[in-house]
Amino acid sequence: MRIGLISDTHGLLRPQAEAFLGGSDFIVHAGDVGDERILESLAALAPLTVVRGNVDHGAWAERLPYSDCLEAAGLHLYVLHDLSDLPIDPLEARIDVVVYGHSHQPQVESRHGVLYVNPGSAGPRRFHLPIAAGELRIEDGRTSARIVDLETGRAL
């Protein structure tokens, strides 16, 4: 199973991001969408889970939860925008993967058996950070994550 991960589009859905996310079984957007049309485009690619970020305002954004849980291939994922707002202990809640955004810094880190993934920012460039998106692969109960620079296609 392949779950496409994207965050911090800030109103810009690049063709490279759409191409990278194509073929995903699910897509997770970790907030700061910036424009409702981005959700429509992503939902046309695969079933979509999306959470509200700090720049998401208006009637369309008010319908978005601040966090969400989903199950995929027997694993439990928790999605939120800003990791500092994490209201649970993922280990106690039996969460396998936490997906978040906000910092624009791509990161994959394991802490006490919980995988934390920030796919980085796929929207307008901020500072000198890469334009990135990620993927979560689940195979035989094992999970791996990868972040890709959307401009070069290289793994980060």
C-alpha angles and dihedrals in degrees: 000000000000122000115191115218126204136161144169099027089156092199097316123103106183120210088236090059092050091048092049093048093046112108093031118139088215135003125215120198111195097203144273089092093160098194132044091221089069089062091051091052094047093046088055088061100047143330107302135217114188135174131200120259130199093266095049108105137155135055094303092053094047088066091060120092120233089230137007140189126215138175122223126176090341095309126113120228127192117200128195136145106235116037090206087067094058102139098191141054100246092205093054091043091051093240114164099190133024115199118194143153134183100107094067087221114124111229141165115188136159118216120182091333096313117114115221116198129184108180091199125228122322094179132070114344114265121198109321095317121130124255100246150164132180147211136217117210120200117190127161091346092307122118130207130174132204132185119206131200101233093207097053102021090229124135114250 
